[in-house]
Structure formats: C-alpha cells, structure tokens
Amino acid sequence: MKSVIRTAGKFGLGAFFFVLMFLVTDMLLVPRIFGVVRQAAYARSDYWSEAFLKESSMVADGEIIHQTSVGDVSIMTDFDGRYINVDGGLRRTEPVPVNATRRIVVFGGSTTFCAEVPDALTWPSQLARRVLERETQVINAGLSGAEFANRVEALEGSNLTRSGDVAIFFVGVNDAVIGYQANQVVGPLARWPLLRRFIEVTLSWSRSGRIALNRSQQLSFEITASSQDAVDRFRISLARAEEVALAKNVRLLVVLQPSRLIETPHIWGTVNESVEESYIKSFRDFYRLLIGSPDFHDHFVDGTRIFDSLNESPYLDIVHVQEDGNEAIASFMYAELKSRGWLD
C-alpha cells in the first residue's frame, strides 16, 4: 500500500512540474518565439501595439441588424476603445465642423471602415481634414464584408444624407468573386484530426494551443458563379445606386477600389499571395471585364491606380492598407470632388 502511495505521489509531483513547465513556456517563451510580427507597412506607425491589434481584431467583424424603411440593414456594432470607436453603427470620423452645411457620406466595406488604423487615420477622417474649412462633414458608413448592394440599401434606408449632399461608394473587392469563404485544415493537424480535436478540447485556452490551431487553418473560397455574373450583379447595384441618389437628390460618386491582386508597381517588389489561384483569376477577370466595358465608363471612376505614386506598398494584405494608403485614397477622393465642383 505504501509503495502505491509513493508511486502516486511521484506521479503527482511529476505531473505538477510538467504543468508548471508548460505554463512557464506558454506564458514566457511562446510569445517571444511566435509573437505577433510587425508587418513592413506598419514600420513607421507609432500607434502599432498589441493593444491596438487587439482592438482591431475585436471590432472588425462585429455587426448588428438595423431596421430601416427598406428592410433590415447590417451596421457595425458600437465600440468604445482607445484607438477605434463606433457610434450609432458609424466609425468615428474626425474632425467635425461646428456648423456643417453639407455632408459627404462614404459607403463601403472594411476598406472604408478601416479597422487597420486609429479613428483619425482612416481615409474618411483624412478626407474630413481636407474639407473642414468648407463646412463639410464626412460620415463613415463602412461595414466590414459589405457588398455594393448592401451599401445601396444603407443609403436608401438611412437618414444619413440630405438633399444636396454627396454619397461616395468605395466598392469592388467584395463584389469581384461570388461564393463563400471556408477555413480549410492544413498541415500535420489535417493528417491527425484526433490530435486537433484534443487541442481544441484541452489546450484552446493556451497561447500554444491557439497558435497550433490558427496555423492549421487556411482560408479557402468556394466560387459559385462566373466573373461575368459578378459584373452583371455589380451593374444592377450601380443602376440601383443611381436611382436612389436621384430620388434623394444626392450627388453620387462610385469609385472602383484598388487591390494588390491587380498589377502593382515594380518598385514595391513581388509578394507571394496567400489566396487560391482560382480566386485570383476570378478577381482579375472581374476587374478586367468591368474596366474594359465602355458601358461603365460614365458611371464609376477607376481607382485601381490610387497607390501608384507611393514608393512603398501600403498593403497589409490583398486589399487593406495603413495610413499612407488611406492618405492617398483621401487625396484621390478630394481631387474627384473638387474637379466636379461639389465642394464649392
């Protein structure tokens, strides 16, 4: 009996030291070895920190359903943070004129919401600084993942615009490929599903477990329609946007978004994209068909070359950019509005 107790005691002591060593490794060594890597585009961004990245990841996918006169429309969930704030479903945009006589309401997806930068460095905020002296307020109605049709519904169903205001749609990347996303399991955990399940059940709370699970997932995209179908869908949304803008007496500016998947300046170097070739092909075919169609030339502005003047790439992935990219977008939008006389 005593030998059994001694054996159990040794086993318990060994298990204790094993757990202790795991916790020390998980808390101290794993963050050093597998810590968050600062992307090159963030090299001069003084706000970059784990606290900022945490806020960015928390707010990026949050949305709720808002009832409007045209039905349910998705908006961003309100968020109160140090870097990122959402009030009434709208990203905080600064500065705001004391006596605004006109509004510029910008509609788009995550590249308009701009969760990759603080409030003051989104492109709508940088546009707001350019039009402040003209007593014009800029409102950011970006919604992560939103397609063109969804944002047209937001224009139609909301009271964000008044007669004589301007509505900007920054669209294209979420409309280019029709299908749905899915996480595909890759690597050793794809070959050993029981091990993956064990980690999910017992170690998902730990940094080591989360890293193992995250690195075993690869984003894939199931394409369900042709690029021409995507262009036709875009055409319908564009026509609807023009109808709604006319009914509301709102000036409409539709800008086709840039993407790193489109040809980029050689000065930036080359990047191996972490997306499937089939997705890249469909994406590029959509842009080629859209830009190459003379039917569209008078209805939207091609913004795919907005970043060509930059010496360094502003991209954080295939579509999202940091503050330098947002500054280029704001300058482009300001020039377009000014050339139309919409800021007079």
N, C-alpha and C positions, 0 to 999 in steps of 0.2 A: 504493500500500500504506500509506504514511504517513497519507494522508487517511482511509483506512478505520479505522486505529488511532485517529486523533484523534477521528473521529466516534463510535467505540465508547467512547472514554474520556469524551467529553462525555455520551453516553447513560448510561454507568455512573455518572458523577458526579451527573447529574440524577436517576437512579433512587435513588441513595443519599440525596440531600437530600429526595426525595419520601417515602421510607420513614421518614427521620428526623422529618420534619414530621408524618407520620401518627402515629408513636409518641408524639411530644410531645402532639399534640392528643388522642389516645386516652387517655393517662395523666393529663393535666392539665386539659384543657378539658372533655372529655365528662363526667367525674364532676361537675364544677361545674354544667354545663348540665342534665344528665339524671340527676343524683344521686338517691338514694332520698329520697322525700318523706315527712316525718314526718306521719302521719295525726293528725287533730284529737283523736281519742280517746286518743292517746299523749302529749298535750301536757304532762301532769304526771307522766309515767312516767320516773323518774330512771334506770332501767336501759336505756332505749332507746338503741341504738347500732348501728353496722354489725356489731360483733362479736356482739351479741345476735341481730340479724336473720339473720346467717349461721348461727348455731347452730339457730335456729328452723327455717330452711329445710332444714337438713341432717337434722334428726331427724323432721320432720313426716310424711314418707312412708315411713319405714323400718319394715319388719315382717318377721318370720320365721314359719315354721310350727312349732308346738309340738304334740307328740303327747300326747294325753290319753286317758282311759278311754273317751271317746265319739268318738274320732277326732282328726283334725288340726284345731287351732285356731290362728288367727293371733294373734301377740303383737307388741309393739313391739320393735325391735332395741335392745339395750343401748347406752347412750350416756353418755360421761363428759365433761361440759362445765362451763363456769363458771356458766352460768345454768340449764341443763337437764340432768337426769340420769335415766337409765333403768336400773334394776337388776332383773335377772330378768324383763324384759318389763314391769315396772311403773314408772310415773312416780314419782320420789321425792316422798314426801309428808311434810311436817314440820308440827308436832313429833310425836314418837312417845313415848307414855308409857312409863315404866320398867317398870311391871308392868301391862300391858294385860289386862283381864279380858273384853274384848268387842271385836269388830271390826265396822266399817262398811266394806263393800267396794262401791265405786262402779263401775258398768259403763256404758260409753257410747262415743261416737265421739271425734272430735277436740275437741269442746267439753267433754269430760271430761278428755281428755289435756292440753289447754290449752297447746299449743306457743307460744302468743302471749304468754306471761308466764313469768317465772322460777319455779322449783320452789315457793318459799314463797308465791306469789301465785295459784296455781291454786285453783279453788273447793274441791277436796278438801282442800288444805292449810289453807285458811281455815276449813273445817268442822272440821278436826283441832284447830285452836286453840280452837274453841268447846267441844269435848268432851274436852279434855285432862284436866281435873280429874275427869272421870267415868271415868278409866282406860280410855278407849276409843280404839282405834287406827283410823285411816282409811287404807284402801288404794285407790290409784288404778289401776284396771284398764281405763282408757280406751285405745281403739285407733282411730287416725285412719281415717275412712271406714267404720267398722264399722256394720252394721245391727243391729237388735234381735235377730234370730235368731242372729247370730254371737255376741253377748254372752251370750245364754242358754246357748249351747254352752260358753262360757268358764266360766260359773257351774257348769254341770253337770260339766264335765270337770276342773276345778281343785280344789285343796285350800285355796282361799283362805278359805272360810267354814267355821265350826264351828257346832255346834248352838247355837241361841240368838242367833247373830249377825244382822246386818242387811245386806241387799243392796239397793242403790239402782240403778235403771236410769234414766238420763237420756237419753231417746230421742225419736225423731220425725223430725228433719230428714233423716236418711239413709234413712228409710223412706217419705217422703212421695211420691216420684216413682220409678217403676220404669222403668229404662232404662240407658243407658250414656253416659259423657262422651266427648267428642272435641274436639280442637283444630281449629278452622276458620281457614284462612288468609284474612286480610282486608287491605284497603288496597292500596297500589301493588304489593307483592310478590305479591299474588294475581293481578294482571294480568301480572306479569313473572316467571313461575316460574323462568326460566333465571337471572335475577338473584338470586333467593332461593337457588337451588342453588349459585351462585357464592359467595355469602356463607357458606353452610353449609360449603363445602369449604375456603375460603381465609381467612375472617375470623371464624369462630366463636370463636376463641381471644381475640379482642379485645373490649373493652367496647363499642365502636361496633357490632361485628357482633352481639353478644348483644342489645343494645338493639334493633337493627333487627329481629332475628328474634322477640324477645319481643313487640314492638309489632305484629307482623304476625299474631299468634295471638289468637283469641277463643274462649273456652270455649263449646261448644255441647252440648246434651243431646238425645239421641235417645230419645224416650218410647216405650216398647213395651207399656204396659198402662194401664188406666184408673185413676182415683183410687179407685174402689170396689175394684178389685183390690188396690191398695196397702193400703186399710183392712182388707180380708179377710186379707191377709198379716200385717198388724200384729196382728189378732185372734188368729191362730194362734200367733204368737210370744208374745203376752201369756198365752194359756192354757198354753203350754209353760213359761213362766217361773213361773207359779203352781204347776204340777205339780212342777217341780224344787225350788222353795223349800219346798214342803210335804214332799217326800221328805227334804230335808236339814234340816228343822226350822229354816228361816231365815226371818226376817221380811222381807217384800218391800214395797218402795216403788217404784212406777213413776211417773215424772214426765215429762209431755209438754213438750218443750223450746220455748222462745220462739224467734222469728226476726224479723228486720227485715222479712220479706216479709208478716208478719201486721200488721194495723193498729197503728201506734205513736203515742205521744203527740204532739200538735201542737207542743208546746214544743220538740221536737227538730228541727223543720223537715222539709223534704222532701228525698229523695235519689233521684237517677236510678239505678235498679238496672242493673247491667251483666250481666244474665242475660236469656234469651229470655222473651218474653211467654207462650209456651206452657208453659214450666217454671213460671213464677209462678202461672199459672192452675191447673195440676195440683197444685202445692204447696198453694195456698189451699183448693182443693176437698178435698184430703185432710184438712186440719185442720178444715174446716167439717163434713165428714161424721163425723169422729171425735168431735169435741166435741159435735156435735148428736145423737149416738146415745145414748139412755138406757141401752143395754146396757153401755156402758163406764164409766158414772159411778162405780160402786163398785169399779172395778178399776185406775184410774190417777188421778193428780192433774194438773189442768190448770195447767201452769206458764208459759203463754204471756204472762202479765201480770207476771212477776217483776220486770221493769225499769221498770214504770210509775211508780214513785216517784222515779226518778232525773231530775234536772234536765237532764242532758246525756246524749246517746246513748253507750253503752259499746261500740257495734258497730264492728268493724274491717272487716267485710264483712256478708253477709246473715245469718250465724249466729255467727261468732266474736267474742269480746269481750275487753276488757282487764281489769285487776284490779278496777275498780269494779263491772263486771258480775259478775265471779266472787264478789265480796263479797256482792252481792245474792242470787246463787244459794245461797251457803253459808248466809246468814241464812234463806232460804226453807226449805232442807233441815233446818236446825236446828229451826225452828219446827214443821215437819211431824213430825219425830221426837219432839220434846218433847210435842206435843199427843197423840200416840199412847201416851205413857208408855214409849217404847222406850229412853229414856236413864236411867230410874230404876234 
